[in-house]
Amino acid sequence: MEFTTVEEAQQVAEILRESEHPYIIIGGGSNLLLTKDFPGIVVRSDILGIQIDDNRMTCGSGEVFDEIVEASLMAGLYGLENLSLIPGDVGASVVQNIGAYGVEAKDYIESIEAVEISTGKVVTIQAKDCGYGYRQSKFKTDWKNKYLITHVTYRLSTIFKPHLEYGNLKGTLGPGPIVPFRLREVIIGIRNEKLPDPKVMGNAGSFFMNPIVPRAQYEALAVRYPEMPHYEVDAERVKIPAGWMIDQCGWKGKSLGRAGVHDKQALVLVNLGGATGDEIVKLCQAIQKDVKEKFGIEIHPEVNIV
């Protein structure tokens, strides 16, 4: 069931209120792993359109997120470059708080327009009230299945200030002036090199979230693994790349039946051909077990498993 306008979203909300069947709200489906047929109503937005007002860009929740990144650069608005080529729709960027290369969607989301399913009312929610954290928001917890997101307003900058601290972006860009479309081009190149095309090899991109651990735990691990990459979160916490730990456990390029770990990026689980959702889950659980035993850290899926 799709809605293409706010009014249609209100009509869908009424149907959901009156239906006895369960429902699930999805975006493009790129971050979804089905282990069985869903026994209810599947809802998604097909609201399109981009409106720019000074440094604000309001987008329909059904817009492809990467296309609005490109549109922002075309309009001379900056901030979203590091999120280039992340799959999915605009509405999902709000729910998931997507992020890459040191930038998160929450850094630029100003407000969200949505239809409250229980009342059919159109409401505006400020980003500061969404409980944003690393790959987290209230839309995934307290507000799950409570709203149909219709529009998202991003507050961007007319001044280009590239974020190059994460990964090897500086080295990849090379010497000379850095321009917005060049940064986008480089990030797209990195993603294409590391991540398999889902049309060719089934995958959901990064399968696991990078764990954030107490500094004391990181420091103890760093004594044993001095080469372990890490990223500072704050004075008390450190983020450790899950892909590195998975690689250290020997899973990179390995498989469990028809489900495997990508040979170029250990954070990506792939369908080698005919794997079921349950087979992907079993691989996920085997990896979680090994990482926990080796590093004492629990890693959790970024993918939504149904």
C-alpha positions as CSV (number, residue, x, y, z in Angstrom):
1,M,0.0,0.0,0.0
2,E,1.6,3.3,-1.2
3,F,0.7,6.9,-0.6
4,T,1.7,9.7,-2.9
5,T,0.3,12.7,-1.0
6,V,-0.3,13.8,2.6
7,E,-4.1,13.3,2.0
8,E,-3.4,9.7,0.8
9,A,-1.2,9.1,3.9
10,Q,-4.2,10.2,6.1
11,Q,-6.4,7.7,4.2
12,V,-3.8,4.9,4.7
13,A,-3.7,5.8,8.4
14,E,-7.4,5.4,8.6
15,I,-7.2,1.9,7.0
16,L,-4.5,0.9,9.4
17,R,-6.5,2.0,12.4
18,E,-9.5,0.0,11.3
19,S,-7.6,-3.1,10.1
20,E,-7.1,-6.1,12.3
21,H,-4.0,-7.1,10.4
22,P,-0.5,-6.1,11.5
23,Y,1.4,-3.6,9.4
24,I,5.0,-2.7,8.5
25,I,6.2,0.6,7.2
26,I,9.2,0.4,4.8
27,G,11.3,2.7,2.7
28,G,13.1,1.3,-0.3
29,G,13.6,-2.1,1.4
30,S,17.4,-2.0,1.1
31,N,17.8,-2.4,4.9
32,L,15.2,-5.2,5.4
33,L,15.8,-8.9,5.8
34,L,12.7,-11.1,5.5
35,T,12.8,-14.6,7.0
36,K,9.2,-15.3,6.0
37,D,6.3,-13.8,4.2
38,F,4.9,-10.8,6.2
39,P,1.3,-11.7,7.2
40,G,-0.2,-8.2,7.0
41,I,-0.1,-4.8,5.3
42,V,3.1,-3.4,3.9
43,V,3.1,0.4,3.6
44,R,5.6,2.8,1.9
45,S,5.7,6.4,0.8
46,D,5.9,7.4,-2.8
47,I,5.7,11.2,-2.0
48,L,8.1,13.0,-4.3
49,G,9.3,16.5,-4.8
50,I,12.1,18.8,-3.6
51,Q,11.6,22.4,-2.5
52,I,14.5,24.7,-1.7
53,D,14.1,27.8,0.4
54,D,17.4,29.6,1.1
55,N,19.5,26.9,2.9
56,R,16.6,24.6,3.6
57,M,15.6,21.7,1.4
58,T,12.2,20.0,2.0
59,C,11.9,16.6,0.3
60,G,9.1,14.1,-0.1
61,S,9.7,11.0,2.0
62,G,9.6,8.8,-1.1
63,E,12.5,10.5,-2.8
64,V,15.6,8.4,-3.3
65,F,18.1,9.7,-0.8
66,D,21.1,9.7,-3.1
67,E,19.2,11.8,-5.6
68,I,18.6,14.5,-3.0
69,V,22.3,14.5,-2.1
70,E,23.0,15.3,-5.8
71,A,20.2,17.8,-5.9
72,S,21.6,19.6,-2.8
73,L,25.0,20.0,-4.5
74,M,23.4,21.2,-7.7
75,A,21.7,23.9,-5.6
76,G,24.9,25.0,-3.9
77,L,23.9,23.5,-0.6
78,Y,26.4,21.4,1.3
79,G,26.6,18.9,4.2
80,L,25.3,15.6,2.7
81,E,28.2,14.8,0.5
82,N,29.6,12.1,2.7
83,L,26.3,10.3,2.6
84,S,26.5,9.8,-1.2
85,L,25.2,6.5,-2.6
86,I,23.7,5.3,0.7
87,P,20.7,3.3,-0.6
88,G,17.1,3.9,0.6
89,D,14.5,6.7,0.7
90,V,14.4,10.0,2.4
91,G,11.9,8.8,5.0
92,A,14.2,6.0,6.0
93,S,17.1,8.4,6.5
94,V,15.0,9.9,9.4
95,V,14.2,6.6,11.0
96,Q,17.6,5.0,10.7
97,N,19.7,8.1,11.1
98,I,21.9,6.9,8.3
99,G,25.6,7.8,8.4
100,A,28.9,7.4,6.7
101,Y,32.4,8.8,6.8
102,G,31.9,10.8,10.0
103,V,28.5,12.4,9.0
104,E,25.0,11.4,10.1
105,A,21.6,12.4,8.8
106,K,20.7,13.9,12.2
107,D,23.4,16.6,11.7
108,Y,21.3,18.1,9.0
109,I,17.7,17.1,9.6
110,E,15.7,20.1,10.9
111,S,12.2,18.8,11.0
112,I,9.9,16.0,9.9
113,E,6.3,16.2,8.7
114,A,4.3,13.1,9.4
115,V,0.7,11.8,9.7
116,E,0.0,10.4,13.2
117,I,-1.6,7.0,12.5
118,S,-3.8,6.9,15.7
119,T,-5.5,10.3,14.9
120,G,-4.8,11.0,11.2
121,K,-3.4,14.5,12.2
122,V,-0.5,16.0,10.3
123,V,2.2,16.9,12.8
124,T,5.6,18.5,12.6
125,I,8.4,17.0,14.7
126,Q,11.6,18.8,15.4
127,A,14.8,16.8,15.0
128,K,15.9,17.6,18.5
129,D,12.9,15.6,19.8
130,C,13.7,12.5,17.9
131,G,16.2,11.0,20.3
132,Y,18.9,10.6,17.7
133,G,21.9,8.5,18.3
134,Y,24.2,6.2,16.3
135,R,21.7,4.5,13.9
136,Q,19.0,5.1,16.4
137,S,15.9,7.3,16.7
138,K,12.5,7.2,18.5
139,F,11.0,6.1,15.2
140,K,12.7,2.7,15.8
141,T,11.7,2.5,19.4
142,D,9.0,4.5,21.2
143,W,7.4,5.8,17.9
144,K,7.7,2.6,15.9
145,N,4.6,2.3,13.6
146,K,3.1,5.5,15.0
147,Y,3.8,7.8,12.1
148,L,3.7,7.9,8.3
149,I,6.5,10.3,7.4
150,T,5.6,12.5,4.5
151,H,8.3,15.2,4.2
152,V,11.7,15.9,5.7
153,T,13.4,19.3,5.9
154,Y,17.2,19.4,5.9
155,R,19.0,22.5,7.0
156,L,22.2,22.7,4.9
157,S,25.0,25.2,4.4
158,T,25.9,27.5,1.6
159,I,29.5,27.2,2.6
160,F,31.4,24.0,1.6
161,K,33.2,22.6,4.6
162,P,34.3,19.1,3.8
163,H,34.4,16.4,6.5
164,L,37.5,14.4,5.8
165,E,38.5,13.0,9.2
166,Y,37.0,9.5,8.8
167,G,38.8,6.8,6.9
168,N,41.3,7.7,4.3
169,L,39.3,10.4,2.5
170,K,42.2,12.9,2.5
171,G,44.6,10.4,1.0
172,T,42.1,9.3,-1.6
173,L,41.3,12.8,-2.7
174,G,44.9,13.6,-3.2
175,P,46.6,17.1,-3.3
176,G,44.9,20.2,-4.5
177,P,41.6,22.0,-3.8
178,I,38.7,19.9,-2.7
179,V,35.4,20.6,-4.5
180,P,32.0,19.2,-3.5
181,F,31.3,17.1,-6.6
182,R,34.9,15.6,-6.4
183,L,34.2,14.6,-2.8
184,R,30.9,13.0,-3.9
185,E,32.7,11.2,-6.8
186,V,35.4,9.8,-4.5
187,I,32.9,8.5,-1.9
188,I,30.8,6.9,-4.6
189,G,34.0,5.2,-6.0
190,I,34.9,3.9,-2.5
191,R,31.4,2.5,-1.9
192,N,31.3,0.9,-5.3
193,E,34.7,-0.7,-4.7
194,K,33.9,-2.1,-1.3
195,L,30.2,-2.9,-1.6
196,P,28.7,-5.4,-4.1
197,D,25.9,-4.3,-6.3
198,P,22.7,-5.8,-4.7
199,K,21.3,-6.3,-8.3
200,V,24.1,-8.7,-8.9
201,M,24.8,-10.2,-5.4
202,G,22.1,-9.9,-2.8
203,N,23.1,-7.8,0.2
204,A,21.8,-5.1,2.5
205,G,25.0,-3.1,2.7
206,S,26.6,-2.8,6.1
207,F,24.9,-5.6,8.1
208,F,26.2,-4.7,11.5
209,M,26.5,-1.5,13.5
210,N,29.9,-0.5,14.7
211,P,29.9,-1.0,18.5
212,I,30.5,1.9,20.9
213,V,32.4,0.7,24.0
214,P,33.6,2.3,27.2
215,R,37.0,3.8,26.9
216,A,38.4,1.4,29.6
217,Q,37.3,-1.6,27.5
218,Y,38.9,-0.1,24.4
219,E,42.2,0.6,26.2
220,A,42.3,-3.0,27.5
221,L,41.8,-4.3,24.0
222,A,44.3,-1.9,22.5
223,V,47.0,-3.5,24.6
224,R,46.3,-6.9,23.0
225,Y,45.5,-5.4,19.5
226,P,47.6,-2.3,19.1
227,E,46.7,-2.1,15.4
228,M,43.0,-2.0,16.1
229,P,41.4,1.0,14.4
230,H,39.1,3.2,16.5
231,Y,37.2,6.4,16.4
232,E,36.7,8.8,19.3
233,V,33.0,9.3,20.3
234,D,33.6,11.4,23.4
235,A,35.7,11.3,26.6
236,E,34.1,8.2,27.9
237,R,33.4,6.1,24.7
238,V,35.2,4.8,21.6
239,K,33.7,3.3,18.4
240,I,35.4,0.1,17.1
241,P,34.8,-1.0,13.5
242,A,32.8,-4.2,13.5
243,G,34.2,-5.1,10.1
244,W,37.7,-5.2,11.4
245,M,36.7,-7.5,14.3
246,I,34.8,-9.8,11.9
247,D,37.9,-9.9,9.7
248,Q,40.1,-10.7,12.7
249,C,37.8,-13.6,13.4
250,G,38.6,-15.0,10.0
251,W,35.2,-14.5,8.4
252,K,36.1,-12.2,5.6
253,G,35.4,-14.0,2.3
254,K,34.1,-17.1,4.1
255,S,30.6,-18.6,3.9
256,L,28.2,-20.7,5.9
257,G,26.2,-22.6,3.3
258,R,24.7,-20.2,0.7
259,A,25.3,-17.2,2.9
260,G,28.7,-15.5,3.0
261,V,30.8,-12.5,4.1
262,H,32.0,-10.3,1.3
263,D,35.6,-10.7,0.4
264,K,36.2,-6.9,0.2
265,Q,34.2,-5.7,3.2
266,A,33.7,-8.0,6.2
267,L,30.8,-5.8,7.3
268,V,28.7,-6.9,4.4
269,L,26.8,-10.3,4.4
270,V,25.9,-11.6,0.9
271,N,23.6,-14.1,-0.6
272,L,25.8,-16.4,-2.7
273,G,22.7,-17.8,-4.5
274,G,19.5,-19.2,-3.1
275,A,20.1,-18.4,0.5
276,T,17.0,-18.0,2.7
277,G,16.6,-15.2,5.3
278,D,17.1,-17.8,8.0
279,E,20.4,-18.8,6.5
280,I,21.6,-15.2,6.6
281,V,20.4,-15.0,10.2
282,K,22.4,-18.1,11.1
283,L,25.5,-16.6,9.6
284,C,24.9,-13.4,11.5
285,Q,24.6,-15.3,14.8
286,A,27.8,-17.3,14.1
287,I,29.7,-14.1,13.5
288,Q,28.2,-12.5,16.6
289,K,29.3,-15.5,18.7
290,D,32.9,-15.4,17.4
291,V,33.3,-11.6,17.9
292,K,31.9,-11.9,21.4
293,E,34.3,-14.8,22.3
294,K,37.4,-13.1,20.8
295,F,36.8,-9.4,21.8
296,G,34.2,-9.6,24.5
297,I,32.0,-7.2,22.5
298,E,28.5,-7.8,21.3
299,I,27.7,-6.6,17.8
300,H,24.2,-6.0,16.6
301,P,22.6,-5.9,13.1
302,E,21.9,-2.6,11.5
303,V,19.6,-4.5,9.2
304,N,15.9,-4.8,10.2
305,I,15.1,-8.5,10.5
306,V,11.5,-9.5,10.1
